[in-house]
Amino acid sequence: MTFSADELEEGARVATGLEDFGSTYYREGLERTVESLNTEADLNDLGAVMQHATISNALIQRLKIEDTYKRHPEIDDEIVGGPVFIIGLPRTGTTALSQLVGADSQFRSLRMWESQQPTPPPESATEHTDPRIADAETGLKMMNDMFPLMKTLYNSEATAATECQDIMGMNFRTVHFDGVVRVPAYLRWVLQCDMGETYTYHRRVLKLLQWHCPPTLWHLKTPVHIFALDALVEAYPNAKFMWSHRDPAKVMASVCSLIQYVRSWSSDRDDAHELGAEQLDIWAEGVRRAMDFRKRVGDERFADVAFSDLQSDPVNTLQNAYARLGLDYTDETHRRVQDWAEEHKPGSRGSHTYTLADYGLTADRVRGEFAEYLRTYDATA
């Protein structure tokens, strides 16, 4: 399969009967994505089908979102509260931390089922029975049946808090794409491109989601935010951050293991050492950018969360982070968070093994790249 931006757009139009994708900002990212898929990704047959479906859905959702705004322009008057963003290197407990916060009813979280299909806008009366929940559960079961190791690598639930990559992917500007397929030219571009409208569109989707389904104080999560915090804060001036920390030497082995597995679904190409060097460079750059941002804006927006503390005492660790950010930690919050922690103990989903050597890396090399980070934060566990 050869991908064509024009054909993908036309397919989305035919599927929806709609014409308007909104701002043309997305188009360059779409073209860069298509170019890398055609020239670099070495897709197998399954990979071609999967990537076609992913891109098509992003375009279909853009059309539906624009149509919803045209019919209900009052959505744009919505005010997005916060948000609190959970950031940090991948594999540092960001998912567990996000889902702990997601258990707190004062926050509005981005749930998997609605991130994949934001329209029609969810309604409070049916948010727990919406048919999109069953669709997402079916998709998760299919993924876990086809790729069973995923159950031990990443905790996904249809109704749980999920990452923002689907929303960012609607503009085709997200480092997450590199975690699914090998696209080095696209990655080089996305690390340097203008991310401003990616985040204003992100806010546009949140407005739609909260319109008939509050609360309006949001919490969100994805590690890739660390590459573009200036653009994020321009869109969300009141944003605060929980930053999770873990020894990068342990992080990088786990990151590479996850990406190697996920990429194997779409391509038969396997160069573990290339992957190791690539991921080390990417995430060291992300941390440098995040640290530079924090130096410029100050520590007041940030609460640091050590992976070891999150593993050993998640409830008190979260309570301390709330206190640092001036968030309300009520009795109901405590009960809900404690219930979630009891049901999701570390290691309850199994484990897998990996080493830095599998990816041509050593602990000294990794820690050398993150030397300033290690000097600054509690990231030893």
C-alpha positions in Angstrom: 0.0 0.0 0.0 1.3 3.5 -0.9 -0.2 6.2 1.2 -1.6 9.5 -0.4 -2.6 12.5 1.7 -5.2 13.4 -0.9 -6.7 10.0 -1.1 -6.8 9.7 2.7 -8.6 13.0 2.9 -11.1 12.0 0.3 -11.7 8.7 2.0 -12.6 10.6 5.2 -15.0 12.9 3.3 -16.7 9.9 1.7 -17.0 8.1 5.1 -18.6 11.1 6.8 -20.3 13.1 4.0 -18.5 16.1 5.4 -16.0 18.5 3.7 -14.4 20.9 6.2 -11.3 19.7 8.1 -10.9 23.2 9.7 -7.5 24.9 9.8 -5.0 23.7 7.2 -2.3 23.5 9.9 -2.7 19.7 10.0 -1.9 19.2 6.4 1.9 19.5 6.6 2.0 16.9 9.4 -0.2 14.6 7.3 2.1 15.0 4.3 5.2 14.3 6.5 3.6 11.3 8.0 2.6 9.9 4.6 6.1 10.5 3.2 7.8 8.7 6.1 5.4 5.8 5.9 6.0 5.4 2.2 9.8 5.7 2.4 11.1 4.6 5.8 8.6 2.6 7.8 9.1 -0.8 6.0 5.5 -1.7 6.7 4.2 -5.2 6.5 0.6 -5.9 5.3 -0.9 -5.6 8.8 1.1 -2.4 9.4 -0.3 -0.8 6.3 -3.8 -1.6 7.3 -3.2 -0.4 10.9 -1.6 2.9 9.8 -4.3 3.5 7.2 -7.0 3.1 9.9 -5.2 5.3 12.3 -4.7 8.2 9.9 -8.3 7.8 8.5 -9.8 8.0 12.0 -7.8 11.1 12.8 -9.1 12.8 9.6 -12.7 11.6 10.2 -12.6 13.0 13.7 -11.4 16.4 12.5 -14.4 16.5 10.1 -16.8 15.6 12.8 -15.4 18.0 15.3 -15.6 20.9 12.8 -19.1 20.0 12.0 -20.1 19.9 15.7 -18.6 23.4 16.2 -20.5 24.7 13.2 -23.8 23.5 14.6 -23.0 24.5 18.1 -20.6 27.5 18.1 -21.4 28.2 21.7 -19.0 25.3 22.6 -16.1 27.8 22.0 -17.3 29.7 25.0 -16.4 26.9 27.3 -13.5 27.5 29.8 -11.1 24.7 30.3 -10.0 24.6 33.9 -6.3 24.0 34.9 -5.3 21.6 33.5 -2.9 19.5 35.6 -0.5 17.7 33.2 1.4 14.6 34.2 4.7 14.6 32.4 8.1 12.8 32.7 10.0 10.2 30.8 8.0 7.3 29.6 8.1 4.2 31.9 8.4 6.4 35.0 4.9 5.6 36.4 3.1 8.3 34.4 0.2 6.0 33.6 -0.3 4.9 37.2 0.0 8.5 38.4 -2.5 9.6 35.8 -5.0 7.0 36.6 -4.7 7.8 40.3 -5.6 11.4 39.6 -8.3 10.2 37.2 -9.9 8.4 40.2 -10.6 11.8 41.8 -14.0 13.0 40.8 -13.0 16.7 41.0 -11.0 16.2 37.8 -12.2 15.7 34.2 -10.0 13.1 32.5 -9.6 12.2 28.9 -10.9 8.6 28.7 -9.8 6.2 26.1 -13.3 5.7 24.6 -13.8 9.4 24.0 -10.3 10.2 22.9 -10.8 7.9 20.0 -14.2 9.3 19.1 -14.9 12.7 20.6 -18.1 13.2 18.7 -20.9 13.3 19.4 -20.0 15.2 22.5 -20.4 12.9 25.6 -23.4 13.6 27.9 -23.3 13.3 31.7 -26.5 11.2 31.7 -24.9 8.5 29.5 -21.2 8.8 30.1 -21.0 5.4 31.8 -23.2 3.6 29.2 -22.1 5.3 26.0 -21.9 2.7 23.2 -18.3 4.0 22.4 -17.2 2.3 25.6 -18.1 -1.1 24.3 -16.4 -0.2 21.0 -13.2 0.7 22.9 -13.4 -2.5 25.0 -13.7 -4.6 21.9 -10.7 -2.9 20.4 -8.6 -3.5 23.5 -9.6 -7.2 23.7 -8.6 -7.6 20.0 -5.3 -5.9 20.7 -4.6 -8.0 23.8 -5.6 -11.2 22.0 -3.3 -10.5 19.1 -0.4 -9.0 21.1 -0.7 -10.6 24.6 2.6 -9.1 25.9 0.9 -5.7 25.8 -1.0 -6.6 29.0 2.2 -6.5 31.0 3.6 -3.5 29.3 0.8 -0.9 29.5 -2.4 -0.7 31.5 -5.2 0.3 29.2 -8.9 0.4 30.1 -11.7 1.8 28.0 -13.1 4.0 30.8 -9.7 4.9 32.4 -7.7 8.1 31.9 -5.6 7.8 28.7 -2.9 9.8 27.0 -3.5 12.8 24.7 -1.9 11.2 21.6 -5.2 10.8 19.7 -6.0 14.5 20.0 -2.4 15.5 19.1 -2.5 13.0 16.3 -5.4 14.9 14.7 -2.8 17.5 13.7 -0.2 14.8 12.9 2.3 16.4 15.2 3.3 14.1 18.0 6.4 12.1 18.9 4.1 9.3 19.8 3.9 8.3 16.2 7.6 7.3 16.4 6.7 4.8 19.0 4.4 2.9 16.6 6.5 2.9 13.4 10.0 3.8 12.4 9.8 7.3 10.8 13.1 9.1 11.4 12.5 11.9 8.9 9.1 12.6 10.4 10.6 12.5 13.9 13.3 15.1 13.0 10.7 17.4 11.6 8.2 17.0 14.5 10.9 17.8 17.1 11.5 21.2 15.4 8.1 22.1 14.1 5.7 24.8 15.3 3.5 23.1 18.0 1.3 26.1 18.8 -1.9 25.1 17.0 -1.5 21.5 18.1 -2.3 22.7 21.6 -4.9 25.2 20.8 -6.7 22.4 18.9 -6.1 20.2 21.9 -8.0 22.8 23.9 -10.7 22.9 21.3 -11.4 19.2 21.7 -11.5 19.5 25.5 -14.1 22.2 25.3 -16.2 19.9 23.2 -15.8 17.0 25.6 -16.7 19.0 28.7 -19.6 20.9 27.1 -22.3 18.5 28.3 -20.1 16.3 30.5 -18.3 18.2 33.3 -16.3 18.8 35.5 -14.2 21.4 33.7 -11.0 21.0 35.8 -8.9 18.8 33.7 -6.0 16.4 34.2 -4.1 15.1 31.2 -1.0 13.0 30.6 1.5 12.1 28.0 5.3 12.1 28.2 5.7 13.8 24.8 4.5 17.1 26.3 8.0 17.6 27.6 9.1 18.5 24.0 6.9 21.5 23.7 6.0 23.0 27.1 6.2 26.6 25.9 3.5 25.9 23.3 1.4 24.0 25.9 1.5 26.9 28.4 0.6 29.4 25.7 -2.6 27.5 25.2 -3.1 26.7 28.9 -1.7 29.6 30.9 -2.8 28.1 34.2 -1.3 24.7 33.6 0.5 22.9 36.4 2.6 19.8 36.2 3.3 16.5 38.1 6.7 15.3 36.9 7.5 11.7 37.6 11.2 10.7 38.0 13.0 7.4 37.7 16.6 6.3 36.9 17.0 6.8 33.1 19.1 3.6 32.9 16.0 1.7 33.9 13.7 3.8 31.9 15.5 3.4 28.6 15.6 -0.3 28.6 11.8 -0.4 29.3 11.1 2.3 26.6 13.0 0.4 24.0 11.4 -2.9 24.9 7.9 -1.4 24.6 8.6 0.4 21.3 10.3 -2.7 19.8 7.3 -4.8 20.6 4.7 -2.2 19.2 6.7 -1.6 16.1 6.9 -5.3 15.4 3.1 -5.3 14.8 3.6 -3.0 11.7 7.0 -4.0 10.4 9.3 -7.0 10.2 12.3 -4.7 10.4 14.3 -5.1 13.6 17.4 -3.2 14.5 17.5 -3.0 18.3 20.8 -1.1 18.5 19.6 1.6 16.1 16.4 1.8 18.2 18.5 2.2 21.4 20.6 5.1 20.2 17.6 6.8 18.6 15.5 6.6 21.8 18.3 7.7 24.0 18.9 10.8 21.9 15.2 11.7 21.7 14.4 11.5 25.4 17.6 13.1 26.5 16.6 16.1 24.3 13.1 16.0 25.8 14.4 16.2 29.3 16.8 19.0 28.4 13.9 21.0 27.0 11.7 20.4 30.0 14.4 21.4 32.4 15.1 24.6 30.5 11.4 25.4 30.6 11.3 24.9 34.3 14.3 27.1 34.9 12.6 29.9 33.0 9.1 29.7 34.6 10.1 28.6 38.1 9.2 25.6 40.3 5.8 26.9 41.4 4.0 25.0 38.7 5.7 21.7 39.4 5.3 18.8 41.8 8.0 16.1 41.6 7.0 12.4 42.1 9.6 9.8 42.5 8.8 6.4 40.9 9.9 4.5 44.0 7.5 6.5 46.2 4.7 6.0 43.7 5.3 2.3 43.8 5.6 1.9 47.6 3.0 4.5 48.8 0.9 5.8 46.0 -1.8 7.4 48.1 0.4 9.5 50.3 2.7 10.3 47.3 -0.3 11.7 45.5 -1.5 13.6 48.5 1.9 15.3 48.8 1.8 16.3 45.1 -1.7 17.8 45.6 -0.4 19.8 48.5 2.6 21.1 46.5 0.2 22.3 43.7 -2.4 23.7 46.0 -5.1 21.2 45.0 -7.9 20.1 47.2 -7.4 16.6 48.7 -10.8 15.7 50.2 -12.0 12.7 52.1 -13.7 11.6 48.9 -10.5 12.0 46.9 -8.7 9.9 49.5 -11.3 7.1 49.3 -11.4 7.0 45.5 -7.6 7.1 45.1 -7.1 4.4 47.8 -9.7 2.2 46.1 -7.9 2.6 42.7 -4.5 1.8 44.3 -5.9 -1.3 45.9 -7.2 -2.6 42.6 -4.0 -1.8 40.7 -1.0 -2.9 42.7 2.4 -2.8 41.0 3.2 -6.1 39.2 -0.4 -7.3 39.2 -0.5 -7.5 35.4 2.6 -9.6 35.1 6.2 -8.6 34.1 8.7 -9.0 31.3 12.4 -8.9 31.1 14.7 -6.6 29.1 18.3 -5.2 29.4 20.1 -2.1 28.1 22.5 -4.4 26.4 19.7 -5.7 24.1 19.7 -2.2 22.6 23.4 -1.5 22.5 23.3 0.7 25.6 25.1 0.7 28.9 24.0 2.3 32.2 27.0 4.6 32.2 26.2 5.9 28.7 22.6 6.5 29.6 23.3 8.2 32.9 25.9 10.3 31.2 23.3 11.7 28.8 21.1 12.5 31.7 23.8 13.7 34.1 22.3 17.1 34.8 18.8 15.6 35.3 20.2 13.1 37.8 22.0 15.8 39.7 18.8 17.8 39.9 16.0 15.3 40.7 15.4 12.2 42.8 15.7 9.7 40.0 17.7 6.9 41.5 15.1 4.1 41.8 
